[in-house]
Amino acid sequence: MSLLSARGLTRHFGGLRAVDGVDFDLAPGEIHALIGPNGAGKTTFVGLLCGRVPVQVGAIRLDGRDITRLPAHRRVRAGIAYTFQITSVFARLTVFDNVALAVQARGEADLGGAVMAGLARVGLDPLAGQPAGTLSYGHQRLLELAMGLALAPRVLILDEPTQGLAAVEIQGFKALVRGLAPATAVLLIEHNMDVVMDLAHRVTVLEAGRVLATGTPAAIRADRAVQAAYLGG
């Protein structure tokens, strides 16, 4: 059973086939990693899922509902949250206020309590009053994660979430993501293969806009085509 699915998803930019007939399934509560070399189409693919890039051909369904033409803000309301590859926090607002904007979107009664609980989940509660723009890059990544989680999403798409994190923060991140099931399914776009192999239930490999392989981490690690294209084995 799929919570989020894509069938024949296609997006070309002139002669560039960024995403070319991709089929994909994310199960409820699953941690599914999307990997591939630079230029494989990962960012365009998640842009299609989130509604930031228009679909040319194919269909996207969320829990059976066709959302292919739904605009990005309505996909957020439907339960899809996305953290950007490049940090996108409100630099002049405090850490608290950044998360408060997300909490307000879901109409939470106890705004302050919900915000502080969300910051505590990612270890940023001591920095609640600090302007977001003064945080380290790694802490801004964690703030984006807190903002995404504050929406209580059914699907959380994380684009390079461990970039800039210290080793101890990566361990905390992995524990947090594992604890999201079964309420939230996670699509993880990540270059850190230790994180991918440790966290993911399944891995999909993109190459030149197409699915090269999908399987368990062990199966992907042993796949000779994947080794040649990406893992360097």
C-alpha positions as CSV (number, residue, x, y, z in Angstrom):
1,M,0.0,0.0,0.0
2,S,1.4,3.4,-1.0
3,L,0.9,6.7,0.8
4,L,2.6,8.7,-1.9
5,S,3.0,7.4,-5.4
6,A,4.3,8.6,-8.8
7,R,3.6,6.9,-12.1
8,G,5.4,7.8,-15.3
9,L,6.5,11.1,-13.8
10,T,8.3,13.2,-16.5
11,R,9.8,16.6,-16.7
12,H,12.1,17.7,-19.6
13,F,13.8,21.1,-19.9
14,G,14.5,21.4,-23.7
15,G,16.6,18.5,-24.6
16,L,17.5,17.7,-20.9
17,R,15.4,14.8,-19.6
18,A,15.7,15.7,-15.9
19,V,13.0,13.2,-14.9
20,D,12.0,10.6,-17.4
21,G,9.1,8.3,-16.7
22,V,9.8,7.7,-13.0
23,D,7.6,5.3,-10.9
24,F,7.9,5.6,-7.2
25,D,6.1,4.5,-4.0
26,L,6.4,5.6,-0.4
27,A,4.7,3.4,2.1
28,P,3.1,4.7,5.4
29,G,5.7,5.0,8.1
30,E,8.5,4.2,5.7
31,I,12.0,5.8,5.5
32,H,12.8,5.8,1.8
33,A,16.1,7.2,0.5
34,L,16.6,8.7,-2.9
35,I,20.2,8.7,-4.1
36,G,22.1,9.2,-7.3
37,P,25.0,11.2,-8.8
38,N,24.9,14.9,-9.3
39,G,22.5,15.7,-12.2
40,A,20.6,12.5,-11.8
41,G,17.3,14.4,-11.4
42,K,16.7,14.1,-7.6
43,T,16.0,17.8,-7.0
44,T,13.6,18.0,-10.0
45,F,11.9,14.9,-8.9
46,V,11.2,16.2,-5.4
47,G,10.1,19.5,-6.9
48,L,7.5,17.6,-8.9
49,L,6.3,15.8,-5.7
50,C,6.0,19.1,-3.8
51,G,4.4,21.1,-6.6
52,R,7.3,23.5,-7.1
53,V,7.9,22.1,-10.6
54,P,5.0,21.4,-12.9
55,V,4.5,17.9,-14.2
56,Q,4.5,17.4,-17.9
57,V,3.5,13.7,-18.0
58,G,2.5,11.3,-15.3
59,A,0.5,11.3,-12.1
60,I,1.1,11.8,-8.4
61,R,-1.2,10.4,-5.7
62,L,-1.4,11.0,-2.0
63,D,-3.3,8.3,-0.2
64,G,-5.1,7.6,-3.4
65,R,-6.0,11.2,-4.2
66,D,-4.7,12.7,-7.4
67,I,-2.6,15.7,-6.5
68,T,-0.8,16.1,-9.9
69,R,-2.1,19.6,-10.5
70,L,-2.4,20.7,-6.9
71,P,-0.4,23.8,-6.1
72,A,2.5,23.6,-3.6
73,H,0.6,25.3,-0.7
74,R,-2.3,23.0,-1.0
75,R,0.0,20.0,-1.0
76,V,1.4,21.3,2.3
77,R,-2.1,21.4,3.7
78,A,-2.7,17.9,2.4
79,G,0.2,16.7,4.5
80,I,3.4,17.0,2.5
81,A,6.3,19.0,4.1
82,Y,9.6,19.7,2.5
83,T,12.9,21.0,3.7
84,F,15.1,22.7,1.1
85,Q,18.6,21.7,0.0
86,I,19.6,25.3,0.5
87,T,18.6,26.6,3.9
88,S,15.4,28.7,3.8
89,V,14.8,30.2,7.2
90,F,13.5,33.7,8.0
91,A,16.9,35.1,9.0
92,R,15.6,38.2,10.9
93,L,13.0,36.3,12.9
94,T,13.9,34.5,16.1
95,V,14.2,30.7,16.1
96,F,11.0,30.6,18.1
97,D,9.1,32.7,15.6
98,N,10.3,30.6,12.6
99,V,8.7,27.5,14.2
100,A,5.7,29.5,15.4
101,L,4.8,30.3,11.7
102,A,4.6,26.6,11.0
103,V,2.7,25.8,14.2
104,Q,0.1,28.6,13.4
105,A,-0.5,27.0,10.0
106,R,-2.1,24.0,11.7
107,G,-4.1,26.0,14.2
108,E,-2.5,24.8,17.4
109,A,-4.1,26.1,20.6
110,D,-1.1,26.1,22.8
111,L,1.3,28.0,20.4
112,G,4.1,28.6,22.8
113,G,4.1,25.1,24.2
114,A,4.0,23.5,20.8
115,V,6.9,25.7,19.5
116,M,9.1,24.9,22.5
117,A,8.3,21.2,22.2
118,G,9.3,21.3,18.5
119,L,12.5,23.0,19.2
120,A,13.3,20.6,22.0
121,R,12.9,17.7,19.5
122,V,15.9,19.0,17.5
123,G,17.9,20.3,20.4
124,L,17.4,24.0,19.6
125,D,15.2,25.1,22.6
126,P,18.1,26.9,24.3
127,L,18.4,29.1,21.2
128,A,14.7,30.0,20.9
129,G,15.3,33.8,21.3
130,Q,18.2,34.0,18.9
131,P,17.8,35.5,15.4
132,A,17.7,32.6,13.0
133,G,20.3,34.2,10.7
134,T,22.9,34.1,13.4
135,L,22.7,30.3,13.7
136,S,25.4,28.1,12.4
137,Y,24.6,26.3,9.1
138,G,24.1,23.0,10.8
139,H,21.7,24.6,13.3
140,Q,19.8,26.3,10.5
141,R,19.3,22.8,9.0
142,L,17.9,21.6,12.3
143,L,15.6,24.6,12.5
144,E,14.2,23.8,9.1
145,L,13.6,20.3,10.3
146,A,11.7,21.6,13.3
147,M,9.6,23.8,11.0
148,G,8.7,20.9,8.8
149,L,7.8,18.7,11.8
150,A,5.7,21.5,13.2
151,L,3.3,21.0,10.3
152,A,2.6,17.5,11.6
153,P,3.1,16.1,8.0
154,R,2.1,12.7,6.7
155,V,5.0,12.9,4.3
156,L,8.3,14.6,5.2
157,I,10.7,15.2,2.4
158,L,14.3,16.0,3.6
159,D,16.8,17.3,1.0
160,E,20.4,16.9,2.2
161,P,19.3,17.2,5.9
162,T,22.7,16.2,7.5
163,Q,24.8,18.6,5.4
164,G,26.7,20.8,7.9
165,L,25.8,18.7,11.0
166,A,28.4,17.6,13.5
167,A,28.7,13.8,14.1
168,V,26.7,14.0,17.4
169,E,24.0,16.0,15.7
170,I,23.8,13.4,12.9
171,Q,23.2,10.7,15.6
172,G,20.4,12.8,17.1
173,F,18.9,13.3,13.7
174,K,18.8,9.6,12.9
175,A,17.1,8.9,16.3
176,L,14.6,11.6,15.6
177,V,13.7,10.3,12.1
178,R,13.4,6.7,13.3
179,G,10.9,7.9,15.9
180,L,8.6,9.5,13.3
181,A,6.9,6.3,12.3
182,P,4.1,5.4,11.9
183,A,2.6,8.9,11.8
184,T,5.1,10.3,9.2
185,A,6.7,8.7,6.2
186,V,10.1,10.1,5.2
187,L,11.6,10.6,1.8
188,L,15.3,11.2,2.3
189,I,17.6,12.8,-0.3
190,E,21.1,12.3,1.1
191,H,24.7,12.0,-0.1
192,N,26.0,10.6,3.3
193,M,25.8,6.9,2.5
194,D,26.3,5.9,6.2
195,V,23.1,7.8,7.0
196,V,21.3,6.3,4.0
197,M,22.3,2.7,4.8
198,D,21.6,3.1,8.5
199,L,18.2,4.7,8.2
200,A,16.4,3.7,5.1
201,H,14.0,0.8,4.8
202,R,14.3,1.1,1.0
203,V,16.5,3.0,-1.4
204,T,15.8,4.2,-4.9
205,V,18.7,5.1,-7.2
206,L,18.2,7.7,-10.0
207,E,20.5,8.0,-13.0
208,A,20.0,10.4,-15.9
209,G,16.4,11.0,-14.8
210,R,15.4,7.3,-14.6
211,V,15.2,4.7,-11.9
212,L,18.2,2.5,-11.9
213,A,17.3,0.4,-9.0
214,T,15.0,0.2,-5.9
215,G,15.5,-2.2,-3.0
216,T,16.8,-2.7,0.5
217,P,20.0,-1.0,1.5
218,A,21.8,-4.3,1.4
219,A,20.5,-5.1,-2.1
220,I,21.4,-1.6,-3.4
221,R,24.9,-1.9,-1.9
222,A,25.4,-5.2,-3.8
223,D,23.9,-4.1,-7.1
224,R,26.7,-3.9,-9.7
225,A,24.9,-1.4,-11.8
226,V,24.5,0.9,-8.8
227,Q,28.2,0.4,-7.9
228,A,29.3,1.4,-11.4
229,A,27.0,4.4,-11.6
230,Y,27.2,5.8,-8.1
231,L,28.8,3.9,-5.2
232,G,32.2,3.5,-6.9
233,G,32.5,-0.3,-6.2
